[in-house]
Amino acid sequence: MIKDSLWEKAFLFKKAKMWKYLEESDIFAVQLSSGEYGYCSVTGRIGQHFALIVYLGDKGLRSCYSVMASGDMCDSDALFAGVEQYCLQCTLESRNYTDEMQLPELRAYAKKNQIRLGGEAGYPNLVRFYPCRVPWPVNDEEALLLEEALDAALWLNEKLGRRKDKKAAMLELGFDGEYIELKENVPLIIKKDGEYEAGLLELKKCSPMIFYSPQMPSQEKLKALKNIRGLKKNSLDVTLRPMNSTLEGTEGDDAAPFIPPVLLASNHKNGQLLKPLFVEGAEETCYDAALDAFTDQLLENKPAEIFTASERTYQFLDDFCRSAGISLYKEYGLYHHDRVIQEFMYNFNHPMKMFHESGLIGQLMQLSDDELANLPPQFLGLLMEPAVLNALPAELRKKLLNMMS
């Protein structure tokens, strides 16, 4: 349950309208009770997404760098920057975008304090953003940290509000107006003996584009792949990207639905799509299995070269391609591949069209019960969607229901 003191600070933040004088890149740090720093960014200067974002610790700071740099990334990397944020947010939303789980508490607080709810940014939402998870209501521990950050932000607003020349006041506090990648220090707000004071915090330099390096497949597989002579005419375009669909989470803090990444590879010349490979979990080590499955694909038809427009995909495949004797190139303008990705994402969200046009229903009808059970969980989940399940042939529908019971 959200404490009244947090709702109070959320409405005070709404009233303060700090986005009128702070840019998204005007980062300031807050010393949190967890022992780590919260790197805070006020958004809304351009008239949308009014929020206080609190990036948590070094991991959060790295995700902040990625978000700030996403405008210069390809589409798939920019999507990852969005879904891999590690932060808490107090956002101001319209009713349609307000979290249903927090809405009764919000309405109760507003009624008790005679606050009128409404408008495009009239409903505070208190949410967490964790990598490859749907935004989810904060728990008690996260609520405490978010309240601390809001309290510090309101102190900062009061301090700056006393000054007519806010730009001069911001410079004195350490706001230098630079982009985050050029900053050396950021203002630091610390609470000592119940009173706030401002200082400076040296900002750790970290690249927004350093990713987990997956574990290599077995030496046996790598040796077998390296010994295959790649066909010069066989080249692949490859992209690792998040899906625009979700899988249900588990109970507790993992209840937030999971956004599964997928590895998509297509023929460089004709755009023919290979079997999509889903990453089976939110942990970084889950990418190991995707690379192992990709190795199995290539053992059947090894390419001489692989192209990608994605820095993330390049880093994901770099060591692997070196070990497998495959040339890897970073190249923009992979138009065949972009079209394939768009079609795949559309078809995944309109599954019956995809099933009929690809002949998948006929292939599924021929699978044994064990083979059906071994299909990727994401694909099984798609088959069990009511709109899809009810449109399948009765025999296949019966097999799936028996298998899942």
Helices and strands as residue ranges (DSSP letters): H 4-16, G 18-20, E 28-31, E 37-43, E 50-56, H 57-69, G 70-72, H 75-83, E 87-93, G 95-97, H 103-112, E 123-129, E 136-137, H 140-161, H 166-173, G 180-182, E 185-192, E 195-202, H 219-227, E 231-242, G 252-254, E 261-267, E 277-278, H 286-300, E 303-308, H 311-324, E 327-330, H 335-349, H 351-358, H 360-365, H 369-373, H 377-383, H 386-389, H 394-404
